[in-house]
Structures are given as structure tokens and as C-alpha cells.
Amino acid sequence: MSFESFFEAQSFMLWAVFIIALVMGAVVNKTNFCTMGAVSDFVNMGDTGRLRAWLLAMAVAILGVTLLEYAGLLNLSGSFPPYRNSNIVLAENILGGLMFGVGMTLASGCGNKCLVRIGGGNIKSIIVFLIVGALAYFMINPFPGSDKTIYSVLFYGWTSPMSVDVLKPQDIGSLVGGSEPSAMRLIVGVVVFLAMGHFIFKSKEFRSSADNMIGGAVVGLAVLAAWFVSGNVIVDADGEILSLQQYYNQWDMLADSDAGKPAAGAMLATQSYTFINPMGQALNYLAGGLDGSLMTFGVVAVFGVVAGSLIWSLISRSFRIEWFSSASDVANHVIGAVLMGIGGTLAMGCTIGQAVTGISTLAVGSILTFGAIFLGSALTMKIQYYKMVYEDEATVMKSLITGLVDLKLLPKSMRKLDAI
């Protein structure tokens, strides 16, 4: 996809990303694809339908990425965010994932679901969006009149020393592939796809659910399509073939003026869908008076999902205004949004950004984050359940320990509350 000017190339990329996100938003709304719902169904009812849909999204994205890479049609070495960085930030992946998992449970959904709910008329989700966006933005951008970010103040000093530098890309193919990571990525990707596919489709109930199959497949294909588009839009600058980011880095030599120059070059790199950091970008774009230099992949992705969900809500007549039901409902959503904004940025992604987009790169950090998000959400649901059933008898600690026993992470002898 070659264009003669940077502006044509960027415009094509942004419109393509918006349209793909619009389709994803509509399909997610229609099929009720929900990662928090997947955890809830599994933990509370033993129903794996939506969990298998989530895994299908991962499997489709993994296979697609590995095939495109092997064919030389995609290069993820300089992606944004840098999923395959040699530095595995263990504390940030795990702590951020746990925080995000707890937060999305309290706030009734992950980043993607928040945007889908906004499109469906949920005013609560607008509040969540504003809080998540503000915290995500200041996690990586300095406060006004300061050089400090939330990340630098609260996390960098103690999480950074806990990282591990593997001295090569952290994806499984590179770690075990030696001098031939491309071939090993293909082998690992195909094996993982087949193994996941076997687990996903061995369920007769899942095979009979068109919504679950369509939802998972479309989310996975959307992630794959965005990878491909962002990685293959190029500018033919008088015979010199450049990516958008390469053109940006040579702007002074190639462009006649600074008119139309994006505010940051990092966000022109190859990337796919994630929704926590982009909420911060979208809020910055709105606060900046719709300044075109602040329009990014992430911003159009956010707007695309909301628009797609809104369109489906209107077509299906499911659009409903929803507000908080009580003071405790407000508190849960506010606390959840805070944890999502900080945790999702710290972990470098959400249940889509890390657990589909990141995992499609086979990055170790993404796998760790997915596990931490799942655990954080599952334990929060267990604590809520036991406190609802046993009321005052169920302290947070008793409920937490019992939840860990239920999840088979602690021995049965440590159970504090009777199973229901």
C-alpha cells in the first residue's frame, strides 16, 4: 500500500483502522463478546462459551501474525507498544495485570467493553472512560508544570530492578529458535493454534453458538487486519520507500513545512488494537480542541468501536440510557476505573491489547499479563460472591483465601468458608 505523500498514507491508515474498529464494535455488541463476562461465566457457572470465544480471538490472531511474518509481510520488531522488547518487565506485567483484572470486574467490563457500552447508551461507562483516560495519560505524560508521571512516582523505582533482560526478543520463537526465529515462530504459532483450536471446538455447546464463534473470529481478524494495515502503509518519497514512522523521523529533510506533522512519531509504528493508553490519547485529542496532530491510531480505534456499537444499538433497538443504581455502584466503578487506568498502562495493555494483540506476537510478557488479568478478575468475583452469601462473616481475607482454594491455588485444608 504505497502512497506518494505522507498525508495520503496516514489518512488511509487512520480510515482503515477506524472502519475495522467500527466493524469490531458492532460485532462485539451484537455477539456479547466480553472478556470479563468470559471470566464470570467460567468462575460462577462453569460455562466456557465466552472464554472459548476469547481464546478463539487469540488463536486466529496468533496464526495470522505468524503466517504474515513468515511470508515477510509483517515486521513486529519495532511495534508500538514494544511487545517483543528484550526486557521482560515481570513486576509490571503481573502487578498491572492483577490491578486491571480487579478493576475491570468492579467497573463492569474491560476497556473494549467500556467503549461498546458507551455506544449502547451506558452513561456509567462514560465516567469510567474519563477516569481511565486521565490516569492512562498521566501514567506516561508529565503532570502540568512537572517532569513527573504517575509511573515515575509510584512504580519505576522498584519495578524496574525486577525486570529480566533476555538479550533477544522476548517472543517464544526467538527464545527457543536460536538463529532461525522466523521458522520457529511459524512452528510455535501453528502448534499453539492447533492446540487452542482443539480445545475451543471440542465443546459441542460452543460449536452450536454462532455468536461466540463470530465474536471470537471477528475480534481476532480485526487485530490481524490492523497489524497488517499499520505495518504495510508506506510512502514513496521520490523513490525512497519509507514507513510512516521513518518518514516522520526524516520530516525536516522530506517535508516542506511542519504543517500536518503528528505530535509524536512513536504512535506511527506498526501496531494493533489496545484500549487503555488510547483512551488517554482520545481524551488528550478532545481536550486539545480536536487538533489534527493529536489524531492517532489509538484515537480512531476508540471512536471506531464506540461508533460501531452505537450503530448496532440503533439497528437492533437495544440502545438504553443507563445510570448508577446506588452509591456503592458509583464507588465500584470509580475504584475499578482507577485500577484499570493505572494497571492497564502499567501492564502495557488490556484484555484485548495484551491478551489478544500482545499474545499474537507470542511475547512472554503478554502471556504473563493475560494470566494476571484472569486471576485478578476471578479472585475479585470470588470475594464478591462470598461476601454476598456470608455477609459480615466473610472478611476480605477469608474470602480471598477461600477463592484461592476454589481456584486450586491453595490446598483445601486452608478453606475459611464453606463452598456453596
C-alpha positions in Angstrom: 0.0 0.0 0.0 2.2 2.8 -1.4 1.3 6.5 -1.4 3.0 9.5 -2.9 2.6 11.6 0.2 2.7 11.2 4.0 -0.7 12.7 4.4 -2.4 10.3 1.9 -0.7 7.3 3.6 -1.6 8.4 7.1 -5.2 9.2 6.1 -5.6 5.8 4.5 -4.2 4.1 7.6 -6.4 6.0 10.0 -9.6 5.4 8.0 -8.8 1.7 7.6 -8.2 1.4 11.4 -11.5 3.3 12.1 -13.6 1.1 9.7 -12.1 -2.2 11.1 -12.8 -0.9 14.7 -16.3 0.1 13.7 -17.0 -3.4 12.5 -15.4 -4.9 15.6 -17.5 -2.6 17.8 -20.8 -3.6 16.1 -20.0 -7.3 16.2 -18.8 -7.2 19.9 -22.1 -5.5 20.8 -24.2 -8.0 18.7 -22.5 -11.2 19.9 -21.9 -10.0 23.5 -18.2 -10.8 23.2 -16.9 -9.9 26.7 -13.7 -10.9 28.3 -14.9 -10.0 31.8 -18.1 -11.9 31.1 -15.9 -14.9 29.9 -14.2 -15.0 33.4 -17.5 -14.5 35.2 -19.3 -17.3 33.2 -16.4 -19.7 33.9 -15.9 -18.8 37.6 -19.5 -18.5 38.6 -21.3 -21.1 36.4 -18.6 -23.3 34.8 -19.7 -22.0 31.4 -16.8 -21.8 29.0 -18.6 -20.4 25.9 -17.3 -16.8 26.0 -14.0 -18.0 27.4 -13.6 -20.1 24.2 -14.6 -17.1 22.1 -11.8 -15.1 23.7 -9.3 -17.9 23.1 -10.5 -18.1 19.5 -9.7 -14.5 19.0 -6.2 -15.2 20.3 -5.8 -18.3 18.2 -6.9 -16.5 15.0 -4.5 -13.6 15.7 -1.6 -15.9 16.5 -1.9 -17.9 13.4 -2.4 -14.9 11.2 0.6 -13.0 12.6 2.9 -15.9 12.3 1.9 -16.6 8.7 2.3 -12.9 7.7 5.7 -12.7 9.4 7.0 -15.9 7.8 5.8 -14.6 4.4 7.7 -11.3 5.0 4.5 -9.3 5.0 4.8 -8.1 8.6 7.7 -7.0 10.9 6.9 -6.6 14.6 10.4 -5.8 15.8 9.6 -2.1 16.3 5.9 -2.3 17.2 4.0 0.1 19.4 3.9 -0.8 22.2 7.1 -2.8 22.1 5.7 -6.3 22.9 8.8 -8.1 21.9 11.2 -5.9 23.9 14.1 -7.9 25.2 13.3 -6.6 28.7 10.6 -8.6 30.4 9.0 -6.3 33.0 7.8 -9.0 35.3 6.5 -6.9 38.1 4.7 -4.5 35.8 3.1 -7.3 33.7 1.9 -9.2 36.8 1.0 -6.3 39.1 -0.5 -4.3 36.3 -2.5 -7.3 35.1 -3.8 -8.0 38.6 -4.8 -4.4 39.0 -6.6 -4.4 35.7 -8.3 -7.7 36.3 -9.7 -6.4 39.6 -10.6 -3.0 38.1 -12.5 -4.4 35.1 -14.6 -6.5 37.4 -15.5 -3.6 39.6 -16.2 -1.4 36.6 -18.3 -3.9 34.7 -16.0 -4.6 31.8 -12.6 -4.2 30.1 -11.6 -1.2 28.0 -13.2 -2.5 24.9 -16.4 -3.4 26.7 -16.4 0.1 28.2 -16.4 1.6 24.7 -19.1 -0.8 23.5 -21.3 0.1 26.5 -20.9 3.8 25.7 -22.1 3.1 22.2 -25.1 1.3 23.7 -26.1 4.3 25.9 -24.3 3.5 29.2 -23.5 6.8 30.9 -21.6 4.9 33.7 -19.1 3.8 31.1 -18.5 7.5 30.1 -17.4 8.2 33.6 -15.2 5.1 33.6 -13.8 6.3 30.2 -12.9 9.7 31.6 -11.2 8.4 34.7 -9.3 5.6 32.8 -8.3 8.1 30.1 -7.0 10.7 32.5 -5.0 8.2 34.5 -3.6 6.4 31.5 -2.5 9.7 30.0 -0.7 10.9 33.2 0.9 7.4 33.7 3.2 8.2 30.8 2.9 12.0 30.4 4.1 14.6 33.0 1.7 16.5 35.1 1.4 20.2 34.1 4.5 22.1 35.3 6.3 19.0 36.4 8.6 16.3 34.9 6.9 13.6 37.0 4.4 11.0 35.8 2.3 8.6 37.9 4.6 5.8 36.7 7.8 7.5 37.6 6.5 8.5 41.1 4.8 5.2 42.1 6.4 2.4 40.1 9.6 2.9 38.2 12.0 2.9 41.2 11.0 -0.5 42.4 9.5 -2.3 39.4 12.4 -1.6 37.0 15.0 -3.6 39.0 12.7 -6.6 38.9 12.8 -6.9 35.1 14.7 -9.5 33.2 16.7 -8.8 30.1 16.8 -11.9 27.9 19.1 -10.1 25.4 16.9 -11.0 22.5 13.2 -10.5 21.5 11.0 -12.0 24.3 8.7 -13.9 22.0 8.7 -17.7 22.3 10.0 -18.2 18.7 13.1 -16.0 19.4 13.7 -17.6 22.8 13.8 -21.2 21.5 14.5 -20.6 17.9 18.2 -19.8 18.0 19.4 -18.4 14.7 16.1 -19.1 13.0 13.4 -17.3 15.0 11.2 -16.8 11.9 10.8 -20.5 11.3 10.4 -21.3 15.0 7.7 -18.6 15.3 5.8 -20.3 12.5 6.1 -23.7 14.1 5.1 -22.4 17.5 2.3 -20.4 16.1 0.8 -23.3 14.2 1.2 -25.7 17.1 -0.4 -23.2 19.5 -3.3 -22.5 17.0 -4.0 -26.3 16.6 -3.9 -26.9 20.3 -6.1 -24.0 21.1 -8.4 -24.9 18.2 -8.8 -28.4 19.5 -9.7 -27.2 23.0 -12.1 -24.5 21.7 -14.1 -26.6 19.2 -14.3 -29.8 21.2 -17.2 -28.2 23.0 -20.4 -29.1 21.3 -22.1 -26.2 23.1 -19.5 -23.7 21.7 -19.9 -25.1 18.2 -23.6 -24.5 18.4 -23.2 -20.9 19.3 -22.9 -18.7 16.2 -22.4 -15.6 18.3 -19.4 -16.9 20.2 -17.8 -18.2 17.1 -18.4 -15.0 15.1 -17.4 -12.8 18.0 -14.1 -14.5 18.6 -13.2 -14.8 14.9 -14.0 -11.2 14.2 -12.0 -9.8 17.1 -9.0 -12.0 16.1 -9.3 -11.0 12.4 -9.7 -7.3 13.4 -6.4 -7.4 15.4 -4.7 -9.2 12.5 -6.1 -6.7 9.9 -4.9 -3.7 12.0 -1.4 -5.3 12.3 -1.3 -5.7 8.5 -2.5 -2.2 7.6 -0.3 -0.3 10.1 2.7 -2.4 9.0 2.3 -2.1 5.3 1.3 1.5 4.6 4.3 3.2 3.0 5.3 6.5 1.4 7.2 6.6 -1.9 9.3 9.8 -1.3 10.8 10.3 -4.7 11.8 6.7 -5.0 12.8 6.2 -1.3 10.3 3.8 0.3 9.6 4.8 3.9 7.2 3.7 6.6 5.1 6.4 8.3 7.5 6.4 11.2 10.6 6.5 9.1 9.1 9.5 7.2 8.4 11.2 10.5 12.0 10.7 11.6 13.2 12.4 8.4 10.5 15.1 8.4 12.9 18.1 8.2 14.5 16.7 5.1 11.4 15.4 3.3 8.6 17.8 4.2 8.2 21.4 3.1 6.9 22.6 6.5 5.7 21.4 9.9 2.1 21.7 8.8 0.3 18.5 9.5 3.2 16.9 11.4 1.9 14.5 14.0 2.7 15.4 17.6 4.6 12.1 18.2 6.3 9.6 16.0 6.1 6.5 18.2 2.4 6.1 17.5 3.1 5.8 13.8 4.8 2.4 14.3 3.3 -1.0 13.4 0.5 -1.6 15.9 -2.9 -3.1 16.6 -5.8 -2.7 18.9 -5.4 -1.9 22.6 -7.7 0.4 24.5 -6.3 1.8 27.8 -3.5 4.0 26.6 -5.6 5.0 23.5 -8.3 6.2 26.0 -5.7 8.6 27.3 -4.8 9.6 23.7 -8.5 10.2 22.9 -9.0 12.3 25.9 -5.9 14.4 25.0 -7.3 14.8 21.5 -10.6 16.0 22.8 -9.0 18.3 25.4 -6.7 19.6 22.7 -9.5 21.0 20.7 -9.5 18.2 18.1 -6.0 19.2 17.0 -5.2 17.0 14.0 -1.6 16.5 15.1 -3.0 14.5 18.1 -5.0 12.1 15.9 -3.5 8.7 16.2 -4.2 5.0 15.5 -5.5 4.7 19.1 -7.8 7.7 18.9 -9.6 6.4 15.8 -9.7 2.9 17.3 -11.6 4.3 20.3 -14.0 6.3 18.2 -14.5 3.4 15.8 -15.6 0.9 18.5 -18.0 3.4 20.0 -19.5 4.2 16.6 -19.8 0.6 15.6 -21.5 -0.3 18.9 -23.8 2.8 18.6 -24.8 1.7 15.0 -25.7 -1.8 16.1 -27.6 -0.5 19.2 -29.7 1.7 17.0 -30.3 -1.0 14.3 -31.2 -3.6 17.0 -33.2 -1.1 19.1 -31.1 -2.1 22.1 -29.9 1.5 22.9 -30.7 2.2 26.5 -29.6 5.0 28.8 -28.2 3.5 32.0 -27.0 5.3 35.1 -25.7 4.3 38.5 -28.1 2.3 40.7 -26.6 3.3 44.1 -23.7 4.9 45.9 -21.9 1.6 46.1 -22.3 1.2 42.3 -20.6 4.6 41.9 -17.8 3.6 44.2 -17.2 0.3 42.5 -17.0 1.9 39.1 -14.7 4.7 40.2 -12.3 2.4 42.0 -12.4 0.0 39.1 -11.7 2.8 36.6 -8.7 3.9 38.7 -7.3 0.4 38.7 -7.9 -0.1 35.0 -6.2 3.2 34.0 -3.1 2.6 36.1 -3.0 -1.2 35.9 -3.7 -1.3 32.1 -1.0 1.2 31.3 1.5 -0.4 33.7 0.9 -3.8 32.2 1.1 -2.3 28.6 -2.3 -3.4 27.7 -5.7 -4.8 28.5 -7.7 -8.0 27.7 -7.5 -7.0 24.0 -4.2 -5.1 24.0 -2.2 -7.8 25.8 -4.5 -10.9 25.8 -5.1 -10.8 22.0 -2.9 -8.3 20.3 0.1 -8.9 22.6 -0.3 -12.7 22.7 -0.5 -12.7 18.9 3.2 -11.8 19.0 3.9 -14.8 21.3 5.5 -12.4 23.8 6.2 -13.8 27.3 5.1 -10.5 28.9 1.8 -10.7 27.2 1.2 -14.2 28.4 2.0 -13.3 32.0 -0.3 -10.3 31.8 -3.2 -12.4 30.5 -2.7 -14.8 33.4 -2.6 -12.0 35.9 -5.7 -10.3 34.5 -7.6 -13.5 34.6 -6.5 -14.3 38.2 -7.3 -10.7 39.4 -10.8 -10.8 37.9 -11.5 -14.3 39.1 -10.5 -13.6 42.7 -12.5 -10.4 42.7 -15.6 -12.3 41.7 -14.9 -14.9 44.3 -14.6 -12.3 47.0 -17.8 -10.5 45.9 -19.6 -13.9 45.9 -18.6 -15.0 49.3 -19.2 -11.6 50.9 -22.7 -11.6 49.4 -23.5 -15.0 50.7 -21.9 -14.9 54.1 -22.2 -11.1 54.7 -20.3 -10.0 57.8 -18.8 -13.4 58.4 -16.9 -13.2 55.1 -14.0 -10.8 55.6 -12.0 -9.9 52.5 -9.1 -12.1 53.7 -11.3 -15.1 54.4 -13.0 -14.7 51.0 -9.6 -14.2 49.2 -8.2 -17.4 50.8 -11.3 -19.4 50.0 -11.3 -18.1 46.5 -7.7 -19.2 46.0 -8.8 -22.7 47.3 -11.7 -22.7 44.8 -9.2 -21.9 42.0 -7.0 -24.7 43.3 -4.1 -22.3 44.1 -4.2 -23.3 47.8 -4.8 -26.6 49.5 -8.4 -27.5 50.6 -7.2 -27.5 54.2 -6.9 -23.7 54.1 -10.5 -23.1 53.2 -12.1 -20.5 55.5 -15.7 -20.5 54.2 -17.8 -23.4 53.2 -18.3 -23.9 49.5 -21.8 -23.0 48.2 
